Amino acid sequence: MSSRAFALDRSALAPSGVRGSVRSLLALLVAMLLALPVLLVATAQPASAAITTIAFEAPGTTGVQLGNLASRTQGKPVATSGIGPYTVRGTDSRTELPYEFVTDSDYGGLSEWTMPGWAREGLERESLSTYFISQTGQTYDGRTGVLWLASQIECTRNNLTTGVETYCSTFGPDVWTEPFDAQVGQAVSFDWAAHAVIDDYEIYAFLVRVDGEGYGTEADHTLLAYGRGTAQGWTTTSLDVPADGTYRFRFVNGSYDRSGGWALGSDMYLDAAVKVGLANPIAFDGLPDRIVGAAPFDVAATAPGGPVSFASGTPGVCTVSGTTVTLTGTTGICSVVANQPGDGVDYVAAETVTRSFRVLSEPTAPINAGLPYITGTVAEGETVTAHPGTWTDGGSPITGTAFQWVSTVDGVSTPLEGETAETCFLVASPGSELTVTVTQTNAAGSSSASSAALSGYTCAQPAAPQWANGGLGPVELGVPVEVTFTATGVLAPTYELVAGELPEGLEFDPATGIVSGTPTQPGPYEFTLRATNAAGTDDLVVSGVVGVAPGAVTGGPDAFVVGQPAGGSVSASGVPAPTYAVTAGALPPGVTLDPVTGAFLGSPTTPGTYSFTITASNGFGEPTSIELTGTVAPAPSPSVSASASPSISTTSPSPSTSPTAGDLSNTGVSPAVPALVAVLLLVVGALGLMAQRRRSALR
């Protein structure tokens, strides 16, 4: 690039032009600097920090069928604990996550009579007769301009519709707000109250994602609040917005047939102002039990929206002035209620928080005020965590907390050995109910409480696979095979064929571990199966032979003769080659059978008859046999000339019997002897002559 590109244009630097340009530039810089703090403050605040009040649309006047949206009214098991107020815990049917709510109704029968249906959630049923009403601008419990929703219903008269006793729940009317925009970090806050008329109240409150003026679908509903009980004074509920979007708030009135008598109905009240603003949760720790006569004490809680106020929910047992709690000298339950109304600008009113403790005449063992519960993803291979729940300390500090996971099958509960940690590695176990028992201990003693059950699971420590079997067993040509290979392990392992080949005609199913089929080719085989889980792998080498059963045994021994080597053999076809054994009778004495070749070895020692059976076998099919009989022949008789010993007479012959020169038959000497003697004499003479000549030569 030419340096001229950076040269100044001197014609642009006239005095008036320079001053004007500089003044404009300085003014712009000053304006930017002044605006910077404002920009920084603005970016530090949420986009919609200010509180927004959302108006209700006209309420409905008919019943409502919630179906799956009534996710805590599906007749599932629940567990109730506490000292009043009480805590009810169960599993939400939409999310499959644990839930709990606090109520004034003792659904566990902990302090009064009990009903079998209380062990389960309510169950939404059809109504035989209904009465629904809604009115605005009502006055209730010191508030004016509130919305009133009421119902009186008779539900279908069958508490055993699912085979177990569950009590009826019905819903309606409901009311919706106008659409509003909300963001993460904000909360929806509303005040409500309720009381039973014929039976307990039951409410659902939803945040519904909508598109413009619509009302969303079932999938667009997020549960904000749920509760049921006998009476609830004005209380604030505040729940966080799950995601940025446009929403409506929906409140559903309902009633629960606590008495199990099919007639139910309740009244609900809503403050007309539903507000959206910054979330404002109260942090308020639990309070320990105290002994009658204990000195006054202070409580503390915090909330982003400002100072927290306290009140007594049980003035007969305790009073509250400012932050100081004073016991009245009466035993019972003291409940301290914490509220924070928001700041009126950014933060909405906080959800009401109540903490209760016992006032005792003397220390006791800890008492459970909220059952232990389990959190985490409930699926095989996942680790869940046990929480102790809520306990009162009995007026003496809790010194120990113990966990024990328990499996219950067919009503028999068994503590799981070694499973005493807060966590549990889940393993599928059909028919098993898994709970955790928590034991709390103080100076006065110990007490225990158990969580709600997880169905179909147990606890186990992760373990690498180990094969439980080693081979196919006998595999015979043309004979169907079905062998299941299994490996232990936590979790249950998966299977695969990683090396070698199965015998022709057989197949491996990795889903079941089964090898099956009909072998079509004899001979050896070898293959490797692998079992794998998260904890490791294990390989199993499987080898063997596809066999063919022995054919007919043929052959036999040669003729047995005493003293002569045995001969002959037996044979039979088959894979692998059969071996041979005498299975009946006996071989002739001195004779043996080679089990590999089938040959007869040795020499018979005794003449006579024989009878024996030889069987061929190779581990496949049925053995085959042959029966052999015969006679062992005696040794051959010896020849006379060959066995006679020569005899020489020592008696002098009589002249009358002297032999002639040509006849030596009567001398008792063989005619060949003299000739042999003559030959020997000639040889000796010749040798002597040769020796004499050698000596002469040496001289």
C-alpha positions in Angstrom: 0.0 0.0 0.0 1.3 3.5 -0.8 2.2 5.8 2.1 0.0 8.4 0.5 -3.0 6.5 1.9 -2.1 7.8 5.3 -1.3 11.4 4.3 -3.3 14.2 5.9 -5.5 16.3 3.7 -4.2 19.8 4.7 -7.2 21.4 3.1 -9.5 19.9 5.8 -7.5 21.5 8.6 -8.8 25.0 8.2 -9.2 26.8 11.6 -13.0 26.9 11.6 -13.3 23.2 10.5 -10.9 22.0 13.2 -12.6 23.8 16.0 -16.0 22.6 15.0 -15.0 19.0 14.6 -13.2 18.9 18.0 -16.1 20.5 19.8 -18.5 17.9 18.3 -16.1 15.0 19.2 -15.7 16.2 22.8 -19.4 16.6 23.3 -20.0 13.0 22.0 -17.3 11.6 24.4 -18.8 13.4 27.4 -22.3 12.1 26.6 -21.0 8.6 26.3 -19.2 8.8 29.6 -22.2 10.1 31.4 -24.4 7.4 29.9 -22.0 4.5 30.8 -23.0 4.1 34.5 -26.7 4.1 33.5 -25.9 1.4 30.9 -24.0 -0.7 33.4 -26.8 -0.5 36.0 -29.4 -1.4 33.5 -27.5 -4.5 32.3 -27.0 -5.7 35.9 -30.8 -6.0 36.5 -33.1 -8.6 35.1 -35.0 -7.6 32.0 -38.3 -7.5 33.9 -37.5 -6.9 37.5 -40.6 -4.9 38.4 -43.6 -6.7 39.9 -46.5 -7.3 37.6 -50.0 -7.9 38.8 -51.9 -10.4 36.6 -55.7 -10.3 36.5 -58.0 -13.3 36.5 -60.4 -14.1 33.7 -64.0 -15.0 34.6 -64.0 -18.2 36.7 -65.7 -21.4 35.6 -68.8 -22.9 37.1 -68.5 -26.5 36.1 -66.6 -29.6 37.0 -63.1 -30.2 35.7 -61.6 -33.6 34.6 -57.9 -33.3 35.2 -56.9 -36.9 34.1 -53.1 -37.2 34.0 -52.7 -33.6 35.2 -54.0 -34.8 38.6 -50.6 -36.5 39.0 -50.9 -36.8 42.8 -54.4 -38.2 42.6 -53.8 -41.5 40.9 -54.3 -43.9 43.9 -50.6 -44.5 44.4 -49.2 -45.3 47.9 -48.4 -42.4 50.2 -46.8 -42.2 53.7 -47.7 -39.7 56.4 -45.5 -38.7 59.2 -45.1 -35.8 61.6 -46.4 -34.4 64.8 -48.9 -31.9 63.4 -48.7 -30.4 60.9 -48.2 -33.6 59.1 -46.1 -34.4 56.0 -47.4 -36.6 53.3 -45.0 -38.1 50.7 -45.5 -40.0 47.5 -44.4 -40.2 43.9 -45.7 -37.9 41.2 -47.1 -39.9 38.3 -46.1 -37.4 35.6 -42.5 -36.8 36.7 -41.9 -40.1 38.6 -40.2 -37.9 41.2 -40.9 -37.9 45.0 -43.2 -35.1 46.3 -44.4 -34.0 49.7 -47.0 -31.6 51.1 -47.7 -30.4 54.6 -51.3 -30.6 55.9 -53.3 -30.3 59.1 -55.0 -33.6 58.4 -53.5 -36.6 60.0 -53.8 -39.0 57.1 -51.5 -41.5 58.8 -53.7 -42.0 61.8 -50.8 -41.0 64.0 -53.0 -39.2 66.6 -56.6 -40.5 65.9 -58.6 -43.1 64.1 -57.3 -44.2 60.7 -58.9 -45.3 57.4 -57.4 -47.8 55.0 -57.8 -45.4 52.0 -55.4 -42.9 53.6 -52.5 -45.1 52.7 -53.0 -44.0 49.1 -53.6 -40.9 47.1 -57.1 -40.0 46.1 -58.5 -41.3 42.8 -60.4 -39.0 40.4 -63.8 -40.6 39.8 -67.0 -39.6 38.0 -69.7 -37.7 39.9 -73.3 -38.8 40.4 -74.5 -35.3 41.4 -72.7 -32.0 41.4 -72.9 -28.5 42.5 -70.3 -26.0 41.5 -70.2 -22.2 42.1 -67.7 -19.4 41.7 -68.1 -15.7 42.7 -65.8 -12.7 42.7 -65.6 -9.8 45.1 -66.1 -11.9 48.2 -64.9 -11.3 51.7 -63.1 -14.1 53.7 -61.0 -14.1 56.9 -60.2 -10.3 56.8 -59.7 -9.9 53.1 -62.0 -8.4 50.6 -62.3 -8.6 46.9 -61.4 -12.3 46.9 -62.5 -15.0 44.5 -64.6 -17.9 45.9 -64.7 -21.4 44.4 -67.0 -24.0 45.9 -68.2 -27.5 45.2 -70.6 -30.2 46.6 -70.4 -33.5 45.0 -71.4 -37.2 45.3 -69.0 -39.5 43.5 -69.5 -43.0 42.2 -70.0 -45.4 45.2 -67.1 -47.7 44.8 -63.9 -47.3 46.7 -62.4 -50.5 45.2 -62.3 -49.6 41.5 -58.6 -50.5 41.3 -58.8 -53.5 43.5 -57.4 -51.7 46.6 -59.3 -49.2 48.7 -58.9 -45.6 47.5 -61.1 -42.6 48.2 -62.7 -40.3 45.6 -61.4 -36.9 44.5 -63.3 -34.5 42.2 -62.3 -31.2 40.7 -63.9 -27.9 39.7 -64.5 -25.2 39.1 -61.2 -23.7 37.9 -60.0 -20.2 37.0 -57.4 -18.8 34.6 -55.4 -15.6 34.5 -54.8 -13.5 31.4 -51.6 -14.3 29.5 -48.3 -12.8 30.8 -44.6 -12.9 30.0 -42.2 -14.3 32.6 -38.5 -15.2 32.8 -36.2 -17.5 34.6 -35.3 -15.9 37.9 -38.9 -14.7 38.4 -41.6 -16.3 40.5 -45.4 -16.5 40.4 -46.9 -15.6 43.9 -50.5 -16.0 45.0 -52.4 -16.1 48.3 -55.1 -18.7 48.9 -57.1 -20.2 51.7 -59.4 -23.2 52.0 -61.6 -25.2 54.3 -63.6 -28.4 54.2 -67.4 -28.2 53.9 -68.4 -31.8 53.5 -64.9 -33.3 53.2 -61.3 -32.1 52.7 -60.1 -29.6 50.1 -57.7 -30.6 47.4 -56.1 -28.0 45.1 -53.9 -28.0 42.0 -52.2 -24.8 40.7 -50.4 -24.8 37.3 -48.2 -22.5 35.2 -49.3 -23.1 31.6 -47.1 -22.2 28.7 -49.4 -20.6 26.0 -49.1 -19.2 22.5 -50.8 -15.9 22.5 -54.3 -16.1 23.7 -54.5 -19.9 23.9 -54.8 -22.2 26.9 -52.0 -24.6 26.1 -52.1 -28.4 26.1 -51.6 -31.0 28.8 -47.9 -31.0 28.0 -47.7 -27.3 28.6 -48.8 -27.6 32.2 -46.2 -27.2 35.0 -47.4 -28.0 38.5 -46.8 -25.1 40.8 -48.6 -26.1 43.9 -50.6 -29.0 45.4 -52.3 -29.5 48.7 -55.1 -31.1 50.6 -56.4 -30.9 54.2 -59.1 -29.8 56.5 -58.5 -26.1 56.9 -55.8 -23.7 55.6 -55.8 -20.0 56.6 -54.5 -17.4 54.2 -51.1 -18.6 53.0 -48.7 -17.4 50.3 -47.5 -19.8 47.6 -44.6 -18.7 45.4 -43.0 -20.9 42.7 -40.2 -20.2 40.3 -40.8 -19.7 36.5 -39.1 -22.7 34.8 -38.3 -21.0 31.5 -38.7 -17.7 29.6 -42.1 -17.6 27.8 -45.7 -16.5 27.8 -47.9 -18.2 30.5 -51.3 -18.3 32.1 -51.8 -19.2 35.8 -54.5 -21.8 36.4 -56.0 -22.6 39.8 -58.2 -25.8 40.2 -60.6 -26.2 43.1 -61.1 -29.8 44.3 -62.3 -32.0 47.2 -61.0 -35.3 48.7 -63.4 -37.8 50.2 -61.4 -38.3 53.5 -64.3 -40.1 55.2 -64.7 -42.6 52.3 -68.4 -42.0 52.3 -68.7 -40.7 48.6 -70.0 -37.2 49.6 -67.5 -34.4 49.4 -67.1 -30.7 48.9 -65.0 -27.7 50.0 -64.6 -24.0 49.7 -61.5 -22.2 48.2 -60.5 -18.6 48.2 -58.0 -16.8 46.0 -56.7 -13.3 46.5 -57.5 -11.4 43.3 -53.8 -10.3 42.8 -51.5 -12.9 41.2 -48.1 -11.3 41.0 -45.0 -12.0 38.9 -41.6 -10.7 40.0 -38.3 -11.7 41.4 -38.3 -14.9 43.4 -38.2 -14.4 47.1 -37.6 -17.7 49.0 -37.4 -17.7 52.8 -34.5 -19.5 54.4 -35.7 -20.7 57.8 -34.0 -23.6 59.6 -35.9 -26.2 61.7 -36.3 -25.7 65.4 -35.3 -28.2 68.1 -37.7 -29.6 70.7 -37.8 -27.9 74.1 -38.7 -28.8 77.7 -41.5 -27.0 79.5 -40.1 -24.0 81.4 -37.3 -23.4 78.9 -36.3 -19.8 78.5 -37.5 -17.6 75.6 -35.4 -17.8 72.5 -34.9 -16.0 69.2 -35.5 -17.3 65.7 -34.0 -16.0 62.5 -34.8 -16.3 58.8 -33.7 -14.4 55.7 -35.3 -13.6 52.3 -34.1 -11.5 49.3 -37.1 -9.3 49.5 -36.4 -7.9 53.0 -36.9 -8.7 56.7 -38.9 -11.8 57.6 -41.8 -11.5 60.1 -42.8 -14.3 62.5 -46.1 -15.3 64.1 -47.3 -18.2 66.3 -49.6 -20.7 64.7 -50.3 -22.3 68.1 -50.7 -19.4 70.6 -51.8 -21.8 73.4 -48.4 -23.4 73.4 -46.1 -20.5 72.4 -46.3 -16.9 71.5 -44.1 -14.8 69.2 -43.1 -11.2 69.6 -40.8 -9.9 66.9 -38.2 -12.7 66.7 -38.6 -13.9 70.3 -40.5 -17.2 71.0 -41.9 -17.7 74.5 -43.3 -20.9 75.8 -46.6 -20.7 77.7 -45.9 -23.6 80.0 -48.2 -26.0 78.1 -46.9 -29.2 76.4 -47.8 -29.7 72.8 -46.8 -28.5 69.4 -45.4 -25.0 68.8 -45.6 -23.7 65.2 -43.7 -20.6 64.2 -44.9 -19.1 60.9 -42.5 -17.0 58.7 -43.7 -14.5 56.0 -42.0 -11.9 53.8 -44.4 -9.7 51.8 -41.9 -8.7 49.1 -40.6 -5.2 48.6 -43.5 -3.9 46.5 -41.1 -3.1 43.7 -39.1 -6.1 42.4 -39.6 -9.1 44.8 -43.0 -10.9 45.1 -44.3 -12.1 48.4 -42.4 -15.2 49.6 -44.0 -18.5 50.2 -45.1 -19.0 53.8 -42.8 -21.3 55.8 -43.8 -23.0 59.0 -41.5 -24.6 61.5 -42.9 -26.8 64.3 -41.4 -28.4 67.4 -42.6 -30.2 70.5 -42.8 -28.8 74.0 -42.1 -31.7 76.3 -42.3 -32.4 80.0 -39.0 -34.3 79.8 -36.5 -35.4 77.1 -37.5 -38.3 74.8 -35.9 -40.2 72.0 -36.1 -38.3 68.6 -39.4 -38.3 66.9 -39.9 -38.3 63.1 -41.8 -35.3 61.9 -41.3 -35.9 58.2 -40.5 -39.4 56.7 -37.1 -40.2 55.2 -37.2 -39.9 51.4 -35.2 -40.9 48.4 -34.0 -38.7 45.6 -32.3 -39.4 42.2 -33.2 -41.0 38.9 -35.1 -44.3 39.6 -33.7 -46.7 37.0 -31.4 -49.7 37.0 -27.8 -48.7 37.2 -28.5 -45.3 38.8 -27.5 -44.2 42.3 -30.2 -42.8 44.5 -29.7 -40.9 47.8 -31.6 -41.3 51.1 -32.4 -38.2 53.2 -33.2 -38.5 56.9 -36.4 -36.5 56.6 -37.5 -34.2 59.4 -36.9 -35.0 63.1 -37.5 -33.4 66.4 -34.8 -34.0 68.8 -36.9 -34.8 71.9 -35.3 -32.0 73.9 -31.8 -33.6 73.7 -29.4 -33.1 70.8 -29.3 -35.9 68.2 -25.9 -37.6 68.3 -26.2 -40.3 65.7 -27.9 -41.0 62.3 -27.9 -44.5 60.7 -29.2 -45.7 57.4 -30.3 -49.2 56.5 -31.7 -50.2 53.1 -34.4 -52.9 53.3 -35.9 -55.2 50.6 -39.5 -56.5 51.1 -40.7 -59.4 49.1 -44.1 -61.0 49.7 -44.5 -59.1 52.9 -41.2 -60.2 54.3 -38.7 -57.4 55.0 -34.9 -58.2 54.9 -32.2 -55.6 55.7 -29.7 -55.7 52.9 -26.3 -56.8 54.1 -23.7 -54.0 53.8 -26.2 -51.5 52.5 -25.9 -48.9 55.3 -24.7 -45.8 53.4 -26.9 -42.9 52.3 -26.6 -44.0 48.7 -28.0 -47.1 46.9 -27.0 -48.5 43.5 -30.2 -49.6 42.0 -30.7 -53.1 40.5 -33.9 -54.4 39.0 -35.6 -56.9 41.3 -39.2 -57.7 40.2 -41.6 -58.1 43.1 -39.3 -56.3 45.6 -40.1 -53.1 47.5 -37.1 -51.1 48.4 -37.1 -48.7 51.4 -34.6 -47.0 53.6 -34.9 -47.0 57.4 -33.3 -44.0 59.2 -32.5 -44.3 62.9 -31.8 -41.2 65.0 -30.2 -41.4 68.4 -29.9 -39.0 71.4 -29.2 -39.3 75.1 -32.7 -40.5 75.8 -32.8 -43.3 73.2 -33.3 -44.1 69.5 -36.2 -44.2 67.1 -36.6 -45.1 63.5 -38.7 -44.3 60.4 -38.8 -45.6 56.9 -39.3 -44.0 53.5 -41.9 -44.7 50.9 -41.0 -47.7 48.7 -39.4 -47.9 45.3 -41.1 -50.8 43.5 -39.1 -53.3 41.5 -35.6 -52.5 42.8 -33.0 -53.6 45.3 -29.5 -52.3 46.3 -26.3 -53.9 45.3 -22.6 -53.1 44.9 -21.4 -52.9 41.2 -19.7 -56.1 40.2 -17.9 -57.1 37.0 -19.4 -60.1 35.1 -18.5 -63.7 35.8 -19.6 -66.5 33.6 -21.7 -69.1 35.4 -21.3 -72.0 32.9 -18.4 -73.3 30.9 -19.4 -75.1 27.7 -22.0 -76.6 25.3 -21.8 -80.1 26.7 -21.9 -83.1 24.3 -22.7 -81.8 20.8 -23.7 -84.6 18.4 -24.1 -84.3 14.7 -27.7 -84.0 13.8 -29.0 -83.7 17.3 -30.6 -80.3 18.3 -28.8 -78.1 20.8 -30.0 -75.3 23.1 -27.7 -74.1 25.8 -28.2 -70.8 27.8 -25.0 -69.0 28.7 -25.4 -66.7 31.7 -23.0 -64.4 33.6 -23.5 -62.9 37.0 -22.7 -59.2 37.5 -24.2 -55.9 38.8 -25.6 -54.7 36.6 -26.8 -57.6 34.5 -24.2 -57.9 31.7 -24.7 -57.8 27.9 -23.4 -60.6 25.7 -21.5 -60.8 22.4 -19.5 -63.3 20.3 -16.0 -61.8 20.0 -13.8 -64.6 18.4 -14.0 -67.9 16.7 -17.0 -69.6 15.1 -19.8 -71.7 16.4 -20.3 -75.2 15.0 -22.0 -75.1 11.6 -25.8 -75.1 12.1 -25.7 -73.3 15.5 -26.5 -69.6 16.3 -25.9 -67.3 19.3 -28.6 -64.9 20.5 -26.8 -62.0 22.4 -30.0 -60.8 23.9 -30.6 -64.1 25.8 -27.2 -65.8 25.8 -28.7 -68.8 24.1 -26.8 -71.0 21.6 -29.2 -73.1 19.6 -29.6 -75.1 16.4 -28.7 -78.5 14.9 -25.0 -79.3 14.1 -24.4 -80.1 10.4 -20.7 -80.8 10.4 -18.6 -83.0 12.7 -15.2 -81.9 14.0 -13.6 -79.5 16.6 -14.8 -76.0 17.3 -13.8 -73.0 19.5 -15.4 -69.6 20.0 -15.2 -66.8 22.7 -18.2 -65.1 24.3 -17.8 -61.8 26.2 -20.0 -60.5 29.0 -19.9 -56.7 29.7 -21.3 -54.3 32.2 -20.2 -50.9 33.6 -17.9 -52.7 36.1 -15.9 -54.7 33.6 -15.8 -57.7 31.2 -15.3 -61.4 31.3 -14.4 -63.7 28.3 -15.4 -67.3 28.1 -13.6 -69.6 25.6 -15.9 -72.5 24.6 -14.3 -75.4 22.8 -15.2 -79.0 22.0 -16.0 -81.4 19.2 -19.1 -82.0 17.2 -19.3 -85.8 17.6 -20.6 -88.8 15.7 -21.8 -91.8 17.7 -19.8 -95.0 17.3 -20.7 -97.3 14.4 -20.9 -101.1 14.6 -17.8 -102.9 16.1 -16.2 -105.2 13.5 -13.1 -107.5 13.5 -11.9 -109.8 16.2 -8.8 -111.8 17.3 -6.8 -114.2 15.2 -6.7 -117.8 16.3 -5.4 -117.9 19.9 -2.6 -120.6 20.4 -0.9 -121.1 23.8 2.5 -119.5 23.7 2.1 -117.7 20.4 1.6 -113.9 20.1 -2.0 -112.8 19.8 -3.1 -111.0 16.7 -6.1 -109.3 15.2 -8.1 -106.2 16.4 -11.6 -104.6 16.6 -12.7 -101.2 15.1 -15.6 -98.9 14.9 -16.3 -95.6 13.1 -17.1 -92.4 15.1 -15.9 -88.8 15.9 -13.9 -88.6 18.0 -12.4 -92.1 17.4 -14.0 -94.5 19.9 -12.1 -96.2 22.6 -12.5 -99.9 23.4 -13.1 -101.9 26.6 -14.1 -105.4 27.6 -17.5 -104.9 29.2 -18.5 -108.6 29.8 -16.7 -111.9 30.0 -12.9 -112.0 30.0 -10.0 -112.2 27.6 -8.0 -115.4 27.6 -5.3 -115.4 30.3 -2.2 -113.6 29.0 -4.1 -111.5 26.4 -4.9 -107.8 26.7 -6.8 -105.3 24.6 -5.3 -101.9 23.5 -8.2 -99.4 24.4 -7.1 -96.9 21.7 -6.3 -99.2 18.7 -8.5 -102.2 19.6 -5.6 -104.6 19.0 -5.2 -107.8 20.9 -1.8 -108.0 22.7 0.2 -110.6 24.7 0.2 -114.4 24.3 -2.4 -116.9 25.6 -1.1 -119.0 28.5 -4.0 -121.5 29.0 -5.9 -123.5 26.4 -9.7 -123.6 26.6 -12.8 -121.7 25.5 -13.3 -118.0 25.8 -16.3 -115.6 25.6 -16.1 -111.8 26.0 -17.8 -108.6 24.9 -15.9 -105.5 23.6 -17.7 -102.1 23.6 -16.8 -99.0 21.6 -17.7 -95.6 23.0 -16.7 -91.9 22.5 -19.2 -89.9 24.6 -21.7 -89.5 21.9 -24.8 -91.5 21.3 -25.1 -95.1 22.4 -22.0 -97.3 22.7 -21.8 -100.3 20.4 -20.6 -103.8 21.2 -19.5 -107.1 19.8 -19.5 -110.5 21.5 -16.6 -112.8 20.6 -16.3 -116.5 21.5 -13.8 -119.2 20.6 -11.1 -121.7 21.8 -7.5 -121.2 22.7 -5.5 -124.0 21.1 -2.8 -125.9 23.1 0.8 -125.5 22.1 1.9 -127.9 19.2 3.4 -131.4 20.2 7.4 -131.5 19.9 9.1 -133.6 17.0 10.8 -137.1 18.1 14.2 -136.7 16.2 14.5 -133.3 17.3 14.0 -134.0 21.0 16.0 -137.4 21.4 19.3 -137.1 23.2 22.3 -139.1 21.8 23.3 -142.2 23.9 26.8 -143.7 23.9 27.4 -147.2 25.3 30.4 -147.7 27.6 30.3 -151.6 27.4 33.2 -153.3 25.4 31.9 -154.9 22.3 32.0 -158.7 21.9 34.1 -159.9 19.1 31.1 -161.5 17.6 29.4 -158.2 17.4 32.4 -155.9 16.4 31.3 -153.7 13.6 33.1 -153.8 10.2 34.8 -150.8 8.8 31.9 -150.0 6.7 29.2 -150.6 9.2 29.2 -148.6 12.5 25.6 -148.9 13.2 26.1 -151.2 16.1 28.9 -149.2 17.8 26.4 -146.8 19.3 28.4 -143.9 17.6 27.1 -142.0 14.6 29.0 -142.7 11.4 29.6 -138.9 11.1 31.7 -138.7 14.3 34.9 -140.3 13.0 34.9 -138.2 9.9 34.5 -135.0 12.0 37.4 -136.1 14.3 39.6 -136.7 11.2 38.9 -133.2 9.9 39.8 -131.7 13.2 43.1 -133.6 13.3 44.0 -132.4 9.8 43.4 -128.8 10.8 45.4 -129.0 14.0 48.3 -130.6 12.1 48.3 -127.9 9.4 48.3 -125.1 12.1 51.2 -126.8 13.8 53.2 -127.0 10.6 52.6 -123.4 9.8 53.8 -122.3 13.3 57.1 -124.3 12.9 57.9 -122.7 9.6 57.4 -119.2 11.1 59.9 -120.0 13.9 62.5 -121.3 11.3 62.1 -118.1 9.3 62.7 -116.0 12.4 66.1 -117.7 13.1 
